[in-house]
Amino acid sequence: MLRVQTKPNQMPKNPKPIVLPTPEANVMPKLSRPARRAVLVVHVTASASWLGLTLGLLALGTTAATTGSAVTVAASVRAMKLYADWLLLPVAFLTLLSGLLLSLGTAWGLARHRWVWTKFWLTLATTTATVFALRPGVNAAVTAVAAGGSLPDAGDVLFGPVVSLSAYVFMTVISVLKPWGLTRRGKRLRTAARRVLKDA
């Protein structure tokens, strides 16, 4: 397979995935072009939906934390619970799984490029935080308000959405810019691929 050559110490403006043959090239069959495009559409749609849901949660949490109306607080936290229970987790898992499929089924790989590796772990961490931090905080707020009390802690409805939104924006930026180059594993694979081409 042909590889675009660049001048020494000169990085291309738009980084491209490693496409050299490697000893691990047959670990997982690569996606066909139509399949890759379909998975990419699913991934982008799920990621955008996740970002939109988080913005909605932040708006509802801000409303619940700042309003003086008990009715508005109750309506806001109940809407947050609906988002967290029925929408957020399916979209989060779809984003994670489609991202895994794209990385493993294309020349980018999962652990070859630092931006892909970073995005994977951030997505996994954010999904885990949604399960074990955001949802319990929202449920605690709903329970307290349903019992006739006030919102126990504004952090229960604000901290999770703020952290999640920051992570999503950061992941969007690195998806566009694709910074930092290859990981150690990626460099080893590139070296091995060059040896294969030299010996061929």
LOTOR-623614 format. One record per residue (C-alpha): residue in one letter; x, y, z. Coordinates in steps of 0.5 Angstrom, whole numbers, plus 500, padded with zeros to 3 digits. Example, Ala and Ser with C-alpha at 12.3 -4.5 7.8 and 13.67 -1.06 7.14 Angstrom:
BEGIN
A525491516 S527498514 
This chain:
BEGIN
M500500500 L503507498 R504512504 V505519503 Q512522505 T513528508 K520532509 P524531516 N521534522 Q515537518 M508535520 P503535515 K497540517 N492535517 P495528520 K493522517 P492515520 I498510519 V496505513 L503502513 P502494514 T504492521 P504485524 E498486527 A494488521 N489482521 V487483529 M481486527 P478486519 K478493517 L471496516 S469497508 R468504506 P460504506 A461501513 R466506516 R461512513 A455509517 V459508523 L462515523 V455518522 V452514528 H458516532 V458524530 T450524531 A451520538 S456525540 A452531538 S446528542 W450527548 L453534548 G446537547 L443533553 T449535557 L447542555 G440541557 L442538564 L446544565 A440549564 L436545568 G441544574 T442552573 T435553574 A433549580 A439552583 T437559582 T430559582 G426561588 S420557586 A419550589 V415548583 T420550578 V425546582 A421540582 A420540575 S427542573 V430536577 R424531575 A426533568 M434532569 K432525572 L428523565 Y434525561 A439522566 D435515566 W432514559 L437518554 L444520557 L446513558 P444510552 V447516548 A453515552 F454508551 L453508543 T458514543 L463509546 L461503542 S461507536 G468510537 L471503539 L469500532 L471506528 S478506532 L479498531 G476498524 T480503521 A487505520 W487510526 G487504531 L486505538 A492506542 R497508536 H495516536 R495520542 W489524541 V485517540 W487514546 T486520550 K479521547 F477513549 W479514556 L476521557 T469518554 L470512558 A471516564 T465520563 T460515562 T463512568 A462518572 T455519569 V453512572 F456513579 A456520580 L451524576 R445520576 P446519584 G446526585 V440527581 N436522584 A438525591 A435532589 V429528586 T428525593 A429531597 V424535593 A419530592 A419529600 G417537600 G424539602 S428544598 L434542594 P439539598 D446541595 A446545588 G453541587 D448535586 V445538580 L451542577 F457539578 G456533573 P453537567 V459542568 V465537568 S461533563 L460539558 S468541559 A470534557 Y465533551 V468540549 F475538550 M474531546 T471535540 V477540540 I482534539 S477530534 V478536530 L485538531 K488531532 P494533536 W500530539 G502525534 L504517535 T504514542 R510509544 R506503541 G504507534 K512509534 R513501535 L508499530 R511504525 T518502526 A516495525 A512497518 R518500515 R522494517 V517490513 L517494507 K525494507 D525487507 A520486502 
